[in-house]
Amino acid sequence: MSTKMTLIDKPYKKAIAGQLLQGLFILLLILLMAAFAWAENRVVRVGVYENAPKVFTSESGKPSGIFIDIIEYIAKQEDWDLEYVTGTWIEGLDRLDRGEIDLMPDVAFTAERDKKFSFHKIQVLSSWFQAYAGKDSGIRSILDLNGKRIAILEGSVQQEAFTRFSQGFGLRIKLVPVQHYKTMFEMAARGEVDAAVTNQFYGAMHARRYGLVDTAVVFEPSALFFAAQKNDKTQLLEAIDRHLSVLKKDMQSPYYNSLRRWTSEKVRFKVPLWLQILALIAGVALLTSLAGSFILKRQVNARTRELWQINQEMEQRIIERTAQLEEARMKAESADRLKSAFLATMSHELRTPLNSIIGFTGILLQKLGGPLNEEQAKQLGMVYNSAKHLLDLINDVLDISKIEAGQLNVISEPFDLRESIERVMKSSQPLADKKGIEFSSTVAPEIGAITGDRRRVEQILLNLISNAIKFTEQGYVRLQGEVRGDDIVIDVKDTGIGIKQEDMGLLFTAFQQIESGITRKYDGTGLGLSICKKLAHLLGGEIRVESEWGKGSTFSLILKKEG
């Protein structure tokens, strides 16, 4: 019986052993595949652009700088293989957005960028933006930049911030976007721009080389991070935060060593050769090393304290200047509100007597008060026309004042746009007839009832048509209305004098008219188009213009089909 059981057990045990070997093989295969996948995940692609000393390419072609030192230290601890991808700032952000790189260094955090990219929590550096100019530029404050050419990094947060900053002071500044900080400093040195705006790290390192100095124009303190794709590579960002939290607590860590390396002179200590020889012979190497280390540490600590003090002083300067700028901005806004309120009040007070003058002269011209001789009628006609012209100007001032003061409200109610267009065309026909030009309109059948402010729409159209007729001596003025997608587009096209490209920027600016000769010939305050643009915006639409000097213009009012 015992022999029989042994014969049965042998194949059974053999089968069990085979299954175990198969299972071990499969487990080993899984582990190898996991290890392979893990090894692939260790490759981290990092963007590099030229912004020394934070991140740049050295003369030998090696990525360098504060951010590079930090990521290389972290990569060593985390067993990452770094792969650098060089390019411009914009190229780096585009590559990050497309997933072609995993990390982009030296990215300032903004609410807008937070929607697009992911950031770790502990900032790498803090910085601010500053304008640099020649020693004899005369630029001492933000107000000195009015009318100046300013070089700025294309697509950067400083471009957006500086635009808001300058607009807050009502300055007319020509921004010259460039792709490299080096390029803008070269342009400033050659006089091709009046100033260059960079971060304080780059400016402190390179300005003197180009004969530039820092100005008092300081703005937009910012926190700098590594950025990753939105909701991707979170393990990379978590690892960066984990190491930064440790590095920033130790003044002798690679983090602070990198700051000292790139933002100040190195502290050098070299043991004399005779001491090294003596140490080998006399056995005093240990004592010499300890003494040298003590001296070196004292010098490094002194430099670190100096750096800390400088940083604190600069941060205090930023706080003070930011407060001064905020105070100036608030004063400017207050003055603007007072101006608008004054203009609104004065316009209202002036309209009342003007309406009386127009009314009474109208009565006299109709001879309701008795007969008039030819000279009297002529003089009263001049008074009547002048009063109406003045009233139109005052109405424009009142409108622009209300808009700027936020007191102009638009109505939202259904009205027939086709009827409004017909009404405006009918009222403008005498002006066209007087100049002997062709005047016509074509309105698509699908244009009918919309929701909005009828009076303001008609005001815009009347102004655009009146301008077209005024600046057209021969040819035609044509209105065309059609539906394009979700928009209703009303084009007012003329064969008038047109607009030069260099004057386009002033076209919608209040109290501005292009070319003094035109102003003298055609008269006006330059308020009409500014009012039209602001009204269109209040209506949820916009105004666009295309023009060719000497051939004519097309102004387009764009409204939403659903108001």
Secondary structure, DSSP 8 states (H G I E B T S, - for coil): -HHHHHHHHHHHHHHHHHHHHHHHHHHHHHHHHHHHHHHHHTEEEEEE-SBTTTBEE-TTS-EESHHHHHHHHHHHHHT-EEEEEE--HHHHHHHHHHTS-SBEEEEE--HHHHHHEEE-SS-SEEEEEEEEEETTS---SGGGGTT-EEEEETT-HHHHHHHHHHHTTT---EEEEES-HHHHHHHHHHTSSSEEEEEHHHHHHHGGGGTEEEEEEEEEEEEEEEEEETT--HHHHHHHHHHHHHHTT-TTSHHHHHHHHHHS--------HHHHHHHHHHS-HHHHHHHHHHHHHHHHHHHHHHHHHHHHHHHHHHHHHHHHHHHHHHHHHHHHHHHHHHHHHHHHHHHHHHHHHHHHHHHHHTTTTS---HHHHHHHHHHHHHHHHHHHHHHHHHHHHHHHTT------EEEEHHHHHHHHHHHHHHHHHHHT-EEEEEE-TT--EEEE-HHHHHHHHHHHHHHHHHT-SSSEEEEEEEEETTEEEEEEEE-S----GGGGGGTTSTT--S-HHHHHHH---S-HHHHHHHHHHHTT-EEEEEEETTTEEEEEEEEES--
